[in-house]
Every structure is written in structure tokens, then in C-alpha cells.
């Protein structure tokens, strides 16, 4: 399974695809390394340096402003390559500046500050690097009961960071935290609830969390769990904007949100990636955005059961 895909900001012909779905869902497939394309995705070759158990589950990837490739693995920490994936060194794990090997996310601000999160079905936290992943500092969030953490940074305000935090007791989203000062201090925001009053993401924040911040207004962002919610005031209040089954009056978007991206610097164009494929809104700034399914007949829906008629024979 393809778990992450990135494009080199210095050379868009260079792309990397990470494999292995490492969120501990029962239908996940392990990967077999990281693949690289040098012709814009036409041809791919596996990096032989990743043909090993270290790179079985690659949760996320990043290319820094200094062209350093970082891969957040599930079981072996954050790995770092300065030569396009030929050789690797440990950037962050439980024997190098951290507490856990289970990396969940890695992002970069426009100013070059890196944030990484660790801990899945284990408690760890958020780390910050000011030197491209060479050294890391642990950030005290002053919250209890947390495991997986998803991170997003503003492309407008280089100091604005948003965290979605899994509560280890409910396995829903227990906290949404924002920082206005590049991670020095954090403020708790309201966590939206689902229709039945259960926490955002239900009981599976270990599996489905996503954040997308408007590139032109840091106070506007979407968060996803099972469904999508939107705030226009930095998390003080929320509006539910999608529902995974029809008949609620909200636009249908498939359940279990995994990634979300604004594109082309637009406040209206945004992609959402979930268990049902790829979805697009062309009016993300609207009070009630509309969404379209871009899967174009590609069926990614899973079958959970089947039945055979007790008296009819079939060929």
C-alpha cells in the first residue's frame, strides 16, 4: 500500500513514494521500502537502501529546505538522508533524542522549523528541530492522556501550528491545540463533537485524523476524523460540513479522513483523502462547501461480509 507521496520542491521531477500502512488497522498491508522517480512519476525504482525491515511501514515523508529527505517510520524512528535516499542516518528515535520509535508525522514551516510527532498506542509527544532534523527538542504540551498526534502548519503565518491529539482512554480526539509562537506555547481549542455526542474521530483517532489550514487565513481550517468539520475562528467554534452517510442534509463524503491539502495557494481549492478515495471542493471558503468524488470509477470501498443463498446453487 502507498502510504505517502512527496515531490522535491527544488526539482519537481523527483518524487518519492513510501509504502506500508502502519496505523494498526486490521486491513493494513505492510510495505517494501521507498520508491523514487526522477522523471515526474513516469518510472519508479525502489531505493535498495530501503529494501529491509526498517522501511516496512513509512507513515510520512518530507524534503527540507536543505534537500534533506526525512522518512517517519512506524517502528524505527525518523530516518534522514542527505543523498536522495542512498544512505540513511537516525534523526530521532528512542536511543537518539526521543522516547519512542513509532513516528506519526513530520512537517515543516515556511521558516524551516520542523515538527515531528511520535507515539502510536504509546505515549510520546511532539518534537521541534531548528536545524533540519539534526537536533531535536521535546515540547511539553501540558496535557495528559495522549498518543498519536497529527500536525499542520500555516503557509501564511510561519509561527502558527495546529495539533490534533488522540486521547488514549477514548481513542477519540481529546485535544486540538494551537500555537502562535512556533511551538513555544500552546492554547487548547474546542474539540467538535459528532452528531451523537461522541468525540471527533469516534474511537479511532489512531487511524483517521487530518488537518488543512487555509493558506491565506490561519483562522480557517478543516479537521477530519470520520467526517469533516470547519472552523473560521481558529477553533473557537465549528461547523460540521460532511457526513459519511446520506440523508442528513450535509454533503456526502466517504468516512475516515486521512489527509487534506489546500492547493495552488487558493482558499477555495482543497483535496481530501479518505477510505473512499480522493475528494475535491472548489469552494472551501464557503459556509457550506460542496464536494465531488474524484475517484472516477476506481473502487476503493471494502467488502466486509458476504452471504450465500441456502437453496440456490451458483456456478
C-alpha positions in Angstrom: 0.0 0.0 0.0 1.2 3.5 -0.8 1.3 5.5 2.5 2.9 8.8 1.5 3.9 10.7 -1.6 6.1 13.7 -1.9 7.7 15.9 -4.6 11.0 17.6 -4.3 10.4 21.3 -4.0 13.7 22.0 -5.7 13.1 19.6 -8.6 9.5 18.5 -9.2 10.7 15.7 -11.5 12.0 13.9 -8.3 9.3 12.1 -6.4 9.2 9.6 -3.5 6.5 7.1 -2.6 6.6 5.5 0.8 4.9 2.1 1.3 3.3 0.3 4.2 0.2 1.3 6.1 1.3 1.4 9.7 -1.7 2.7 11.7 -2.5 -0.8 13.1 -5.9 -1.1 11.2 -6.8 -4.7 10.7 -6.8 -4.5 6.9 -3.4 -2.8 6.6 -0.7 -4.1 4.3 3.0 -3.8 5.1 5.3 -2.1 2.6 8.6 -2.9 1.0 10.5 0.3 1.2 10.6 3.7 -0.5 10.3 4.2 -4.3 11.9 7.1 -6.2 11.1 8.6 -9.6 13.4 11.0 -11.4 11.0 11.7 -14.4 7.9 13.1 -12.7 6.4 9.7 -11.8 6.6 8.0 -15.2 9.1 5.4 -13.9 9.8 4.2 -10.4 12.6 2.3 -8.8 12.8 1.1 -5.2 15.7 2.6 -3.2 17.8 -0.5 -2.4 18.8 1.1 0.9 15.1 0.7 2.0 14.8 -2.9 1.0 14.7 -4.1 4.6 12.5 -4.3 7.7 13.4 -0.7 8.8 11.2 0.6 6.0 8.3 -1.8 6.1 5.9 1.0 7.4 6.5 4.6 6.3 4.0 6.9 7.8 5.1 10.2 6.3 7.9 11.9 4.4 9.4 15.3 4.0 12.1 17.1 2.0 13.6 20.0 3.9 14.7 23.4 2.5 18.2 22.0 2.5 17.2 19.0 0.4 17.4 16.5 3.2 15.0 13.6 2.9 13.2 12.5 6.1 11.1 9.4 6.5 8.9 8.9 9.5 8.7 5.1 10.1 6.4 3.3 12.4 8.9 1.0 14.1 12.3 2.5 13.6 12.0 6.3 14.2 12.7 9.2 11.9 15.4 8.4 9.3 17.4 11.1 7.4 19.2 11.0 4.0 21.4 13.7 2.5 22.0 11.9 -0.8 18.5 11.2 -2.1 17.9 8.0 -0.3 21.2 6.2 -0.9 22.3 6.3 2.7 20.5 6.9 6.0 21.2 8.0 9.5 18.9 8.1 12.5 17.5 11.6 13.1 15.1 10.8 16.0 14.2 7.6 17.8 14.2 6.0 21.3 18.0 5.9 21.5 18.6 9.3 19.8 16.9 12.3 21.5 13.5 10.7 21.7 11.4 8.2 23.7 9.7 6.1 21.0 10.4 4.5 17.7 6.8 5.0 16.5 6.8 8.2 14.4 3.4 9.5 13.3 4.0 12.8 11.5 6.7 15.2 10.2 6.0 18.8 8.8 8.0 21.9 8.1 7.1 25.6 8.4 7.9 28.2 5.8 10.7 29.3 8.1 12.2 25.9 8.1 11.3 24.7 11.6 10.5 21.0 11.7 7.8 19.4 13.9 7.6 15.7 14.4 5.3 13.6 16.5 5.8 10.1 17.9 3.7 7.6 19.7 1.0 5.3 18.4 -0.6 3.1 21.0 2.1 4.5 23.2 2.6 7.9 24.7 5.4 10.1 23.4 4.7 13.6 22.0 5.9 16.4 19.8 9.5 17.4 18.9 10.9 20.5 17.2 14.1 21.0 15.2 15.6 24.3 14.1 18.4 22.7 12.1 16.7 20.5 9.5 16.5 17.4 11.7 20.0 17.4 13.1 18.9 18.1 16.7 15.5 17.9 18.4 13.9 19.3 21.5 10.9 17.8 23.2 7.9 20.1 23.5 5.9 20.0 26.7 2.2 20.2 25.8 0.9 20.2 29.4 -1.8 17.7 28.7 -2.5 14.2 29.9 -3.6 11.0 28.2 -2.3 11.4 24.6 -1.0 9.1 21.9 -1.0 9.8 18.2 -0.6 13.4 17.2 -1.3 15.0 13.8 0.4 18.3 12.9 -0.3 21.1 10.5 1.4 24.4 9.9 0.2 27.6 8.3 1.6 28.7 4.9 0.7 32.3 5.7 1.9 32.7 9.3 5.1 30.8 9.8 4.6 30.7 13.6 1.1 29.1 13.6 0.9 25.4 14.3 -2.2 23.1 14.9 -2.2 19.7 16.7 -4.9 17.1 16.8 -4.3 14.8 19.7 -5.6 11.3 20.3 -6.9 10.6 23.8 -5.5 7.3 25.0 -8.7 6.5 27.0 -11.4 7.2 24.5 -9.2 6.8 21.3 -11.1 9.8 20.0 -9.6 13.3 19.5 -9.1 14.6 23.0 -7.4 17.9 22.2 -6.9 20.4 19.5 -4.0 22.7 20.3 -2.8 25.8 18.5 0.4 27.8 18.8 1.1 31.3 17.7 4.8 31.3 18.5 6.3 28.4 16.6 5.6 25.9 19.3 6.8 27.8 22.4 3.3 27.9 24.0 0.0 26.2 23.2 -3.7 27.0 23.6 -6.5 24.5 23.8 -9.3 24.9 21.4 -12.8 23.4 21.4 -13.0 19.9 20.0 -16.0 19.4 17.8 -18.4 16.5 18.6 -20.1 14.1 16.2 -23.9 14.1 15.9 -24.3 11.5 18.7 -22.0 13.5 21.1 -19.1 11.1 20.7 -15.6 12.5 20.2 -14.2 13.6 16.9 -12.9 10.6 15.0 -15.1 8.3 17.2 -12.9 5.8 18.8 -10.4 5.6 16.0 -8.2 8.7 16.1 -5.3 6.2 16.0 -6.4 5.6 12.4 -8.1 8.7 10.9 -7.0 12.3 11.6 -6.4 15.2 9.2 -5.9 19.0 9.2 -5.8 21.5 6.4 -5.2 25.2 7.1 -6.3 27.9 4.7 -3.1 29.2 3.0 -4.4 32.8 3.2 -6.1 32.8 6.6 -4.7 30.8 9.5 -8.0 31.0 11.5 -9.8 28.9 8.8 -9.1 25.2 8.8 -10.7 21.8 8.3 -10.2 18.9 10.7 -11.2 15.4 9.8 -11.9 12.2 11.7 -14.8 10.1 10.5 -16.3 13.3 8.9 -15.1 16.8 8.2 -15.5 19.9 10.3 -14.5 23.5 9.6 -13.7 26.5 11.8 -13.4 30.2 10.7 -12.2 31.5 14.1 -9.2 29.4 14.9 -11.1 26.6 16.7 -13.4 28.5 19.0 -16.4 27.1 17.2 -17.0 24.5 14.5 -19.4 23.6 11.7 -19.9 20.0 10.5 -19.6 20.1 6.7 -19.8 16.5 5.6 -21.4 13.2 6.6 -20.4 9.7 5.6 -24.0 8.5 5.1 -26.7 10.3 3.1 -30.0 11.7 4.4 -28.5 14.2 6.9 -28.7 17.3 4.7 -24.9 17.5 4.6 -22.8 16.7 1.5 -21.8 13.0 1.4 -18.0 12.4 1.7 -16.8 8.9 2.4 -15.7 8.2 6.0 -12.3 8.1 7.7 -10.3 11.2 6.7 -6.5 10.6 6.4 -5.1 13.7 4.6 -6.2 17.1 3.5 -4.5 19.7 1.3 -5.2 23.2 0.0 -3.7 23.6 -3.4 -2.3 26.4 -5.6 -2.4 28.9 -2.8 -6.2 29.1 -3.1 -8.6 29.4 -0.3 -11.2 27.5 -2.3 -9.4 24.5 -3.8 -8.8 21.7 -1.4 -8.3 17.9 -1.6 -9.4 15.4 1.0 -8.1 11.8 1.1 -10.2 9.1 2.9 -11.1 5.4 2.8 -13.4 6.2 -0.2 -10.7 7.7 -2.4 -10.0 11.4 -3.4 -12.5 14.2 -2.9 -12.3 17.9 -4.0 -14.0 21.1 -3.0 -13.9 24.1 -5.3 -15.5 26.4 -2.7 -13.7 25.7 0.6 -14.2 29.2 1.7 -18.0 28.8 1.6 -20.1 28.4 4.7 -21.2 25.0 3.4 -18.7 23.8 0.8 -19.7 21.3 -1.9 -17.6 18.2 -2.6 -17.0 16.0 -5.6 -15.7 12.5 -5.8 -12.6 12.3 -8.0 -12.2 8.5 -7.9 -13.7 8.3 -11.4 -14.9 4.7 -11.0 -11.8 3.4 -9.2 -13.4 1.3 -6.4 -11.6 1.5 -3.1 -14.6 0.6 -1.0 -14.1 -2.5 1.1 -16.3 -5.6 1.3 -16.9 -6.6 4.9 -19.2 -9.6 4.5 -21.0 -11.8 2.0 -23.8 -14.4 2.0 -24.8 -17.4 0.0 -28.4 -18.3 -0.6 -29.2 -21.5 1.3 -31.2 -23.2 -1.5 -29.9 -21.6 -4.8 -26.9 -23.2 -6.5 -24.5 -21.0 -8.3 -21.8 -21.6 -10.9 
